[in-house]
Amino acid sequence: MQRFRWAAAVGILFVFCPFDISSQENDSETYRQLNLFGEVFERVRVDYVEEVSDAKLIESAINGMLTSLDPHSSFLNEKNFQDMQVQTKGEFGGLGIEVTMESGLVRVVSPIDDTPAFRAGIKTGDLISQLDGEPVLGLTLAEAVDRMRGRVGADIKLTIHRENQEPFDVTITRAIIRIQSVRSRIEKDIGYVRITTFNEQANNGLKKAMKEFKEELGDKLKGIVLDLRNNPGGLLDQAVAVADSFLERGEVVSTRGRHDDDDHRYNAHPGDLADGLPIV
């Protein structure tokens, strides 16, 4: 009986040994590749013609790893993650102006109604040359916008150049600014809705626009134009909700992953905001 038990034990040992060896070989190869990465990292860190921070090298390596998988995978550092949250949430602490760059200065395209900039008298065409006494010349548009955003309740001083006037300073207190992702208007008997991004405000903005169409036109409403041109995307749940607003049934979209529990299906619910009207 003891001999039998020993044979069984040896049999089990023979069965499982190949898997352990394979696992060890895989681990060994992984460590070899990591050692290779470490060697390249150290060589660049020490011998590259210009000094590069360790953080930048690591972040670039991570980005390279992810972008090699597909066009949609990427790494967000803390700053980029915060920017992404602002875009998806649809609100931030700021002044309430749409801007562009012109001759190295920030040009006001339009102040947003009922915002600190609007109430401070900022006008379309104004040029901003300084922010808190620091020149904007040399900044990118993104850097200038980032400086104008900030903590709600904090002041910022803008130096304004306006046509036919001497430059003057305006101090503005930052407030919560909501990104208007949905714009709408009525063209004769057609409702036009433009959705610029699927942030947290998108579906509510669509519902508000549809309600206004029905209140103003009633039975005269003949159809809807839904404009999604140049929409970069955004939150999946908002994109699904917008589609669901015009569908009565059926699958809107599904996502699939490596594992079965990563799969998700999103189905439409009864209720069509357009009440069966044509949608383009």
DAJOZI-V996995 format. One record per residue. N is the residue number from 1. RES is the residue in one small letter. PSI is psi as a letter, one per 30 degrees, with the letter a starting at -180 (999 if undefined). Layout:
N;RES;PSI
N;RES;PSI
This chain:
1;m;e
2;q;e
3;r;e
4;f;e
5;r;e
6;w;e
7;a;e
8;a;e
9;a;e
10;v;e
11;g;e
12;i;e
13;l;e
14;f;e
15;v;e
16;f;f
17;c;e
18;p;e
19;f;e
20;d;e
21;i;e
22;s;e
23;s;e
24;q;e
25;e;e
26;n;e
27;d;e
28;s;e
29;e;e
30;t;e
31;y;e
32;r;e
33;q;e
34;l;e
35;n;e
36;l;e
37;f;e
38;g;e
39;e;e
40;v;e
41;f;e
42;e;e
43;r;e
44;v;e
45;r;e
46;v;e
47;d;f
48;y;k
49;v;e
50;e;l
51;e;k
52;v;k
53;s;k
54;d;e
55;a;e
56;k;e
57;l;e
58;i;e
59;e;e
60;s;e
61;a;e
62;i;e
63;n;e
64;g;e
65;m;e
66;l;e
67;t;f
68;s;f
69;l;e
70;d;l
71;p;f
72;h;f
73;s;k
74;s;l
75;f;k
76;l;j
77;n;a
78;e;e
79;k;e
80;n;e
81;f;e
82;q;e
83;d;e
84;m;e
85;q;e
86;v;e
87;q;e
88;t;e
89;k;e
90;g;g
91;e;l
92;f;l
93;g;j
94;g;a
95;l;e
96;g;h
97;i;k
98;e;k
99;v;l
100;t;l
101;m;k
102;e;j
103;s;h
104;g;f
105;l;l
106;v;k
107;r;k
108;v;j
109;v;e
110;s;k
111;p;k
112;i;k
113;d;k
114;d;h
115;t;l
116;p;e
117;a;e
118;f;e
119;r;f
120;a;f
121;g;g
122;i;k
123;k;l
124;t;k
125;g;f
126;d;k
127;l;k
128;i;j
129;s;f
130;q;k
131;l;j
132;d;h
133;g;f
134;e;k
135;p;k
136;v;f
137;l;k
138;g;f
139;l;l
140;t;l
141;l;e
142;a;e
143;e;e
144;a;e
145;v;e
146;d;e
147;r;e
148;m;f
149;r;l
150;g;a
151;r;k
152;v;k
153;g;f
154;a;k
155;d;l
156;i;k
157;k;k
158;l;k
159;t;j
160;i;k
161;h;j
162;r;k
163;e;k
164;n;g
165;q;l
166;e;k
167;p;k
168;f;l
169;d;k
170;v;k
171;t;k
172;i;k
173;t;k
174;r;k
175;a;l
176;i;k
177;i;k
178;r;k
179;i;k
180;q;j
181;s;f
182;v;k
183;r;k
184;s;l
185;r;l
186;i;k
187;e;j
188;k;c
189;d;g
190;i;k
191;g;k
192;y;k
193;v;k
194;r;k
195;i;j
196;t;f
197;t;l
198;f;i
199;n;a
200;e;f
201;q;f
202;a;e
203;n;e
204;n;e
205;g;e
206;l;e
207;k;e
208;k;e
209;a;e
210;m;e
211;k;e
212;e;e
213;f;e
214;k;e
215;e;e
216;e;e
217;l;f
218;g;b
219;d;f
220;k;f
221;l;k
222;k;f
223;g;l
224;i;k
225;v;j
226;l;j
227;d;j
228;l;g
229;r;k
230;n;g
231;n;j
232;p;f
233;g;b
234;g;b
235;l;k
236;l;e
237;d;e
238;q;e
239;a;e
240;v;e
241;a;e
242;v;e
243;a;e
244;d;f
245;s;f
246;f;g
247;l;k
248;e;f
249;r;l
250;g;l
251;e;k
252;v;e
253;v;l
254;s;l
255;t;k
256;r;k
257;g;a
258;r;e
259;h;l
260;d;e
261;d;f
262;d;f
263;d;k
264;h;k
265;r;k
266;y;j
267;n;k
268;a;l
269;h;l
270;p;k
271;g;j
272;d;j
273;l;f
274;a;f
275;d;h
276;g;g
277;l;l
278;p;k
279;i;k
280;v;999
